[in-house]
Amino acid sequence: MEFKLFDSHCHLYMPQFDADRAEVLARMQEAGMGAVVIGVDYASSTKALELARQHDFLWSSVGLHPNDTPAEAFDMEKFEALARDPKVVAIGECGLDYFRSGGTDDEKLAQKARFEAHIALAAKVGKTLVVHCRDAHDDCFSILQNSEIVSKVPVIIHFFTGTAELAQKYLSLGCYLSFPGPVTYTDMYDESIEVTPLERMLIETDSPYAAPVPNRGKRNEPVFVEGVAAKIAALKGTPVEEVLAQTTKNAQKVFGLSSNTADLR
């Protein structure tokens, strides 16, 4: 299956899409795009996989968001059973978030342990790791570096809105950076985009959140990812079609999708 664009991170199972999910999916098909639907806990991972099974242009991830802990324990056996499905192409989103939680040493230790469990699962099943990190980049980088997971499976830093220096650190480790809607309405991340080679870039919506210009303030949806590509193209001085083509190629490579079929690795 040939795609014109690819949303590397969206949450189409969320209730914000309940009223018109079919229409959102139809717009994706019309645009000729693919996407990965990202789980944030066991229930949503199951929903993401169900959606992916129903549509040949969707795939899914399974994982436990750091802020859903310790309310829900990471049950490796349950998540592995989901991860073995051929429609699951990634583990996550997982990682560290000290912005919303992680205020105590115990909370940070719990997040780190669950992150390391996700890394172990990604290595075990041989599927891409999708990393969420907020206000915790030193610890996140250290865990990724020490685990050597980047030498085993592709690693994506989701919703990258860090400095150019941070971008270069993750790039030097071998990670891919996924850029979201907020890069379109501020120049704060311009330098990060400029230092990131197109070959190591993905684009995402994180829909229903964080819609890019010109749809800022609206509910986000996968077709809006073209707005992110447009900002990258402007900064790189390259046609938007080239950005869309390269980021789509990158997504197919990272998630183990064939360039001309919907078959998985």
N, C-alpha and C positions, 0 to 999 in steps of 0.2 A: 504494500500500500504506500503510495507516494503522498507525502504531506507537504503543504506550502508553509505551514508554521506549526509550532509545538509549544504548548503550555506545560512546563515541567513540574508545576505545583499548583493544584487547585483542590477545592473541597466541595465537590458538586452534590454530595449527599446532605449538606447542611440545610436546615429548615428555610433559609433565605431563598432556596430554589424550589420549594415544595409547590408553589403556585404555578410555575412555568418552566419546570425542568425540561420538559419535552421540547419547548421552544428554544431554550438555551442550547440543548444538544443539536437541534436542527440547524441553528446558526453556526455551530462548530462544523457540522458536516458540509454546510454550504461554503464555508471558508476553506475547506480542505485541510483541517487541522487535526492533530492528535493531542493527547494530554495524559498526564499521570494524576490520578485522584489519590490524595494523600490521607492516610489514616492518622488519627491523633490519640486513639485509645482502642481497646479491643472491639467495642461496638461499632465505632466509625470505620475501623479497618475492615470489618466484615461488610459494612455497607459499601465501602469503596470497592471492594472486590466484587460484590454483587453487581454494581454498576458496570464495572469493567467487563464482566462476563457477558453482559447484555449488549455491548457495543464494541465493534472491531477496531474503533479508533481510540479506545480508552484502555489504560492499564492502571494498576493500583500499587500502593505501598501499604505496609502494615507496621504500626509502631505505637509507642506511648510517649506523648508530648511531655517534656520535663515538668510542666506545671500541673499535670494530672497526677503527679506523685506527691506525697505517698498515699493519696486517696485510693489509687489503684496500683496494686503490685504488678510488676512486669513478670508475667507467667511465660517463661521461655517456651515451654512445651506447647501452650495454646497458640502463641504467635508463630512458632515454627510450623505448626500444622497449616496455618493460613499461608505462610511464606512459601510453602512448597508448591502452591498452585501456580501453574504456568502464566497466569495473568498477573501475578505479583512480580514486579520488576525491581522493587527496592524495599529496604528496611528503614523505617522512620515515618513521620519526622520524630527525631529523638535528639537528645543533646543536653544543653545546660541553659538555664534561664534564671539569673540572679536578680532580674528586674522585678518580676512578679512574685518570686519566692526565692528561697536560698539565702535568707537573711541570717540564718544561724549556721554554725559549722555542721550540725547534724543534718540540716536540709541540704547543704552542699554535698556532703558525703553520700547522702541517699541519691541525689541526682547523678553524681559521678558513677555510683555503682550501677545504676540503671542504664546510663549511657554506655558503660563498658559491656553490659549484658547485650545491648543492641549491637555493638561492634562485634561481639563474639558470634551473635546470630548471623550477621551479614557475612562474616567470614565463613561460617559453617555452611550456609546455603548458597554462597557465591553470588550475592546480589548487592546492588549499589546501596550505599549508605547516604541517607538524606539527613543533614545536620541542621538543627535549630540552635542558634546561640545568641543570647542577648546578655550584655553586661558580664560576660564570663569567658572572653576570648583567650585569656592567658591559660586558664584551665583546659578549655576546649582544645586549643592547639597542642598543649602538652600531652593530653590523653591521646589525640590522634597520632601524634608523633611517636609516642612510646608504644602504642599498639601496633604500629606499622601496618595499619589497615589499608592505607593508601596503596601499598604494594600488592594488595590482595584483591581489592574491588574498587571501582570508582567511588569517590567521595564528593558529594555536592554540599557546598555551604549555601543553604537556602536563605532567601530574602537578604542578600548581601547588601548592607548599607554601611559598610565600614570605611576606614581611611584607605588611601592608596598604599600606605605602609603595611596595613593589615592584609590588604588584598595580596600584596607581594609575598607576605609570609605564607599565606595559604597556598598560593600558586607555587611557591618554592617547594612546598610539601607534596604537591601533585594534585591538589584539589581542583574542582571546577567551581566557579562562582555563578550563582543564579541571581539575576537582577530583577527587582520587582517594580511596581508602579511608582513608588515614591521618588525614584530617580528622575521622573519626568517633570516634577514640579519644584525642584530645587537644584542648585548647582553644587550642593555639598558633596555629591558623589561623582562629579564629573571626572576628577582625577583618577578615581578608582576604576572607572570604565576605561579611561584612556590607557591605563597601564595593564589592563587585562586583555590578552590576545583574544580575538574572536574565537579561536579554536578552543579556548578554555571557558567559554561563556555559555550560559543557558539563560532563558528568559522565562518569567513566571508571572502569574497574576496573584497567587494566594487567595483567589476568589473564594468567598464573596467580599473579601476585605481589600482595602488599599488600591482602589481603581486608579489607573494612570490618567494623565491628561490625554484627551479632552473630556474624559468621563469622571474626573475627580469628584467625589461626593456622592456618586451613584453606587449602587451595588455593583461590585466587580463581577465579570464573567470571562471565561477563557478567550473569547474573540478579542477582548480588549488588550491582549498581550502585544498586539501590533504597535500599540502606543509606546511600549518599552523599547521595541525594536527601532522605532522612529527616533527616539532620543539617542540611542546608541549610534545609529547611523549618522546623525547630525554631528556627534562628537568625534566619530571616527572618520568623517568625511567620505563615507561610502554609501552607495545606494541602499535603501531599506531592504530591497529584495535580496541583497547579498547577506545582510544581517539575518534576515529570516531564513534564508537557505542554510547558512552556516550553523545557526543555533539549532535548527531542526536536525541537521546532520549530527551535531554534537549530542543532542538528546537521544537520537536513535543509537548512537554509539554507546553512550553512557548507560542507557537502560537495556542494552542488548537487543535492540529491535533491528530487523533486517531493513536495509534501505529500500527494498522493493516489494517486501511482503509484510504481512502482519505476524509472521512467525517469530517466536522468541528463541533466545539462545537455550 
